[in-house]
């Protein structure tokens, strides 16, 4: 659906998507660290009637060139996420490979810093003589 407007001798075309989609709700986390996420809705005001989202006055966002909005709210005690699908967030446990890789990266950073300091000191020594 497109319409046109004339602004200061320039013609603008405004096009809107005909797709209409209701929000999908997802509950992420557990305990005090819980988030309710609404995704994939087409109307900016689709969540105005939802108590959880209107309570915190959150604003829907849309990624550039995507037709649908997303909105996130951090839940407090007693808040509910409407019609939500629960996603459990599992944290990984560190193992030997991850520890080795992180130590390797730390060593490479230290070596890089050491080479920069050595180059600066040699440059200062060369310029002073």
GULO-859004 format. One record per residue: x, y, z of N, C-alpha, C, CB in turn. Coordinates in pm, whole numbers, padded with zeros to 5 digits, always signed. Glycine has a CB too. Example, Ala and Ser with C-alpha at 12.3 -4.5 7.8 and 13.67 -1.06 7.14 Angstrom:
2
+01319-00569+00780+01230-00450+00780+01320-00330+00780+01131-00447+00905/+01285-00225+00708+01367-00106+00714+01290+00003+00787+01408-00060+00572/
***
This chain:
129
+00084-00116+00000+00000+00000+00000+00089+00123+00000-00096+00000+00121/+00075+00207-00099+00157+00328-00110+00068+00450-00122+00253+00318-00230/+00116+00559-00072+00049+00687-00085+00154+00792-00116-00030+00723+00045/+00112+00907-00161+00209+01011-00195+00175+01139-00120+00214+01036-00347/+00276+01219-00096+00262+01349-00030+00353+01449-00101+00297+01341+00123/+00311+01574-00104+00390+01679-00165+00441+01770-00054+00307+01760-00270/+00572+01774-00034+00635+01857+00067+00731+01954-00001+00709+01771+00173/+00705+02082+00013+00791+02189-00040+00844+02157-00180+00909+02213+00055/+00753+02136-00271+00781+02112-00412+00858+01983-00439+00859+02228-00468/+00853+01889-00348+00914+01758-00368+00808+01652-00342+01038+01737-00275/+00807+01552-00425+00709+01446-00414+00769+01328-00339+00660+01402-00554/+00702+01282-00234+00747+01169-00155+00644+01057-00164+00771+01210-00008/+00692+00935-00180+00605+00818-00177+00626+00746-00045+00634+00724-00298/+00518+00718+00023+00522+00645+00149+00459+00508+00125+00448+00722+00263/+00537+00403+00146+00488+00267+00123+00487+00191+00255+00575+00194+00018/+00382+00118+00277+00367+00039+00398+00345-00106+00361+00251+00092+00485/+00392-00193+00444+00375-00336+00420+00231-00377+00450+00474-00418+00505/+00177-00464+00367+00043-00516+00391+00044-00635+00485-00022-00555+00259/+00162-00680+00525+00171-00794+00614+00130-00753+00755+00315-00851+00614/+00047-00833+00815+00006-00808+00952+00046-00929+01036-00148-00781+00962/+00118-00903+01143+00166-01014+01226+00148-00980+01373+00314-01046+01196/+00109-01079+01449+00095-01064+01594+00228-01097+01661-00019-01156+01649/+00253-01039+01779+00381-01066+01846+00392-01208+01900+00401-00968+01959/+00513-01258+01897+00547-01384+01963+00624-01350+02089+00630-01479+01868/+00588-01411+02201+00650-01379+02329+00744-01491+02371+00543-01356+02437/+00860-01452+02423+00959-01547+02471+01008-01501+02607+01078-01560+02371/+01019-01596+02699+01070-01567+02833+01209-01627+02842+00975-01623+02945/+01307-01542+02871+01446-01585+02878+01497-01571+03020+01534-01505+02781/+01568-01671+03067+01628-01665+03200+01538-01725+03305+01662-01523+03236/+01584-01712+03429+01509-01766+03541+01546-01688+03666+01536-01917+03560/+01460-01693+03765+01485-01623+03891+01475-01472+03875+01622-01661+03946/+01574-01401+03931+01574-01255+03924+01621-01201+03790+01660-01200+04034/+01683-01284+03710+01736-01241+03580+01646-01292+03468+01881-01292+03560/+01524-01238+03460+01429-01283+03361+01394-01169+03266+01302-01339+03429/+01385-01202+03139+01354-01104+03036+01237-01156+02954+01478-01076+02945/+01145-01067+02918+01035-01101+02829+01059-01030+02696+00895-01062+02890/+01059-01107+02588+01089-01051+02457+00969-01075+02364+01218-01114+02398/+00923-00969+02301+00817-00979+02201+00880-00954+02065+00700-00877+02230/+00859-01045+01972+00923-01033+01841+00821-01051+01729+01036-01135+01826/+00857-00996+01614+00785-01023+01491+00646-00965+01480+00776-01165+01473/+00620-00844+01535+00488-00784+01519+00497-00664+01426+00431-00742+01656/+00388-00639+01353+00391-00541+01245+00340-00403+01285+00312-00591+01130/+00256-00394+01388+00203-00264+01429+00284-00209+01545+00054-00276+01469/+00318-00080+01537+00399-00016+01640+00329-00022+01777+00428+00131+01602/+00198-00010+01777+00123-00006+01902+00063-00142+01940+00011+00097+01893/+00118-00250+01890+00062-00383+01915+00070-00424+02062+00135-00486+01831/+00164-00370+02137+00182-00412+02277+00128-00311+02377+00328-00435+02304/+00052-00211+02331-00003-00112+02423-00100-00172+02523-00072-00002+02344/-00168-00279+02485-00266-00342+02575-00202-00444+02669-00374-00409+02494/-00078-00480+02644-00009-00575+02732+00042-00502+02855+00109-00645+02656/-00001-00546+02972+00031-00478+03097+00181-00472+03124-00039-00546+03212/+00251-00579+03097+00394-00584+03126+00471-00480+03045+00449-00723+03097/+00438-00464+02919+00512-00372+02833+00467-00228+02853+00495-00412+02688/+00339-00205+02882+00293-00068+02903+00337-00015+03040+00141-00060+02891/+00360-00104+03135+00403-00065+03270+00540+00001+03267+00406-00187+03363/+00631-00052+03186+00768-00001+03182+00791+00098+03068+00864-00115+03169/+00689+00127+02989+00696+00224+02880+00814+00198+02787+00707+00365+02937/+00828+00074+02747+00933+00040+02652+00890+00080+02511+00966-00111+02657/+00987+00091+02422+00962+00136+02286+00998+00025+02188+01042+00265+02254/+00910-00006+02094+00944-00108+01994+01057-00061+01903+00821-00144+01910/+01142-00151+01864+01251-00118+01773+01239-00204+01648+01389-00139+01841/+01293-00151+01540+01291-00224+01415+01429-00212+01351+01180-00172+01319/+01484-00323+01313+01613-00324+01246+01592-00273+01104+01677-00466+01246/+01688-00198+01055+01678-00138+00922+01645-00244+00816+01809-00066+00886/+01553-00210+00730+01509-00293+00617+01436-00420+00659+01628-00330+00534/+01387-00427+00782+01305-00540+00824+01164-00490+00851+01365-00610+00950/+01062-00567+00815+00925-00517+00827+00864-00530+00967+00838-00589+00731/+00929-00600+01059+00867-00628+01188+00942-00562+01304+00859-00777+01210/+00868-00539+01412+00921-00476+01533+00957-00583+01637+00821-00376+01591/+01045-00543+01730+01082-00626+01845+01082-00536+01968+01222-00694+01825/+01057-00596+02085+01058-00519+02209+01098-00611+02324+00918-00455+02236/+01176-00556+02418+01227-00635+02531+01200-00559+02660+01379-00663+02516/+01160-00633+02764+01142-00573+02896+01203-00668+03000+00990-00546+02926/+01271-00609+03099+01329-00687+03209+01220-00704+03314+01456-00617+03269/+01190-00829+03346+01081-00858+03439+01126-00846+03584+01025-00997+03414/+01039-00791+03665+01062-00786+03809+00975-00893+03874+01031-00644+03867/+00986-00905+04005+00911-01007+04077+00761-00981+04063+00953-01011+04225/+00687-01082+04025+00543-01069+04009+00499-01039+03867+00492-00963+04098/+00590-00997+03780+00556-00971+03640+00549-01102+03562+00659-00876+03575/+00463-01105+03464+00451-01223+03380+00471-01187+03234+00315-01291+03400/+00514-01283+03159+00532-01266+03015+00411-01334+02948+00669-01328+02964/+00328-01259+02874+00204-01316+02821+00228-01423+02715+00118-01207+02763/+00160-01535+02728+00163-01644+02630+00304-01677+02584+00079-01609+02509/+00394-01688+02678+00535-01699+02641+00580-01843+02627+00622-01629+02744/+00681-01859+02545+00754-01984+02534+00878-01968+02620+00788-02019+02385/+00905-02061+02708+01019-02048+02799+01144-02105+02733+00990-02121+02933/+01248-02023+02732+01378-02067+02685+01472-02068+02804+01433-01974+02571/+01536-02180+02826+01634-02189+02933+01769-02147+02878+01640-02333+02993/+01838-02065+02953+01970-02021+02911+02072-02106+02986+01991-01868+02938/+02145-02187+02913+02245-02273+02973+02382-02209+02958+02243-02415+02909/+02452-02197+03067+02587-02143+03063+02684-02258+03041+02621-02066+03193/+02786-02232+02960+02883-02337+02936+02980-02345+03053+02960-02311+02804/+03032-02462+03077+03133-02476+03180+03270-02479+03112+03109-02606+03266/+03365-02407+03165+03496-02401+03100+03566-02536+03104+03584-02295+03167/+03634-02568+02997+03709-02692+02991+03855-02659+02958+03649-02790+02887/+03936-02759+02939+04079-02739+02916+04106-02662+02788+04151-02872+02912/+04030-02690+02684+04054-02623+02556+04025-02473+02565+03967-02687+02447/+03915-02436+02631+03881-02294+02645+03985-02224+02731+03741-02277+02707/+04029-02288+02840+04132-02228+02923+04262-02210+02846+04157-02314+03047/+04301-02309+02767+04423-02301+02688+04414-02189+02585+04451-02434+02618/+04300-02178+02518+04284-02072+02418+04287-01934+02481+04153-02092+02341/+04224-01917+02596+04225-01786+02660+04365-01750+02708+04127-01783+02778/+04441-01848+02759+04580-01821+02798+04667-01790+02677+04638-01941+02874/+04641-01855+02564+04716-01827+02441+04690-01684+02395+04677-01927+02331/+04565-01642+02396+04531-01505+02356+04596-01405+02451+04379-01485+02352/+04594-01433+02580+04658-01345+02677+04808-01336+02651+04631-01394+02820/+04872-01448+02622+05015-01447+02591+05046-01368+02465+05065-01589+02576/+04964-01383+02362+04986-01306+02239+04967-01157+02261+04892-01355+02130/+04872-01119+02344+04854-00977+02377+04977-00923+02451+04727-00956+02462/+05028-01001+02544+05146-00960+02619+05266-00945+02526+05177-01060+02731/+05284-01039+02434+05394-01033+02338+05380-00911+02247+05398-01161+02254/+05259-00880+02204+05235-00763+02120+05269-00635+02195+05088-00760+02073/+05226-00623+02320+05256-00506+02402+05406-00492+02424+05183-00513+02536/+05473-00604+02449+05618-00603+02470+05691-00556+02344+05667-00743+02511/+05648-00599+02227+05714-00557+02103+05691-00409+02076+05663-00640+01984/+05573-00358+02108+05548-00214+02090+05637-00133+02183+05400-00181+02116/+05647-00173+02310+05733-00101+02404+05879-00106+02361+05717-00159+02545/+05925-00220+02314+06063-00233+02266+06087-00140+02148+06093-00379+02227/+05994-00134+02053+06010-00046+01938+06012+00101+01978+05899-00070+01838/+05928+00139+02073+05926+00278+02120+06058+00312+02188+05808+00301+02218/+06109+00223+02274+06236+00248+02341+06352+00258+02242+06265+00139+02443/+06356+00171+02143+06463+00176+02042+06454+00302+01956+06457+00052+01952/+06331+00347+01927+06314+00471+01851+06363+00591+01931+06167+00491+01811/+06330+00596+02059+06376+00705+02145+06528+00703+02156+06312+00696+02286/+06587+00586+02170+06733+00574+02180+06801+00618+02051+06773+00429+02214/+06742+00581+01936+06801+00620+01807+06790+00770+01785+06732+00545+01692/+06681+00831+01828+06663+00974+01808+06748+01056+01905+06517+01011+01825/+06780+01002+02020+06858+01078+02119+07007+01078+02088+06835+01020+02257/+07055+00986+02006+07199+00983+01978+07236+01055+01851+07246+00842+01970/
***
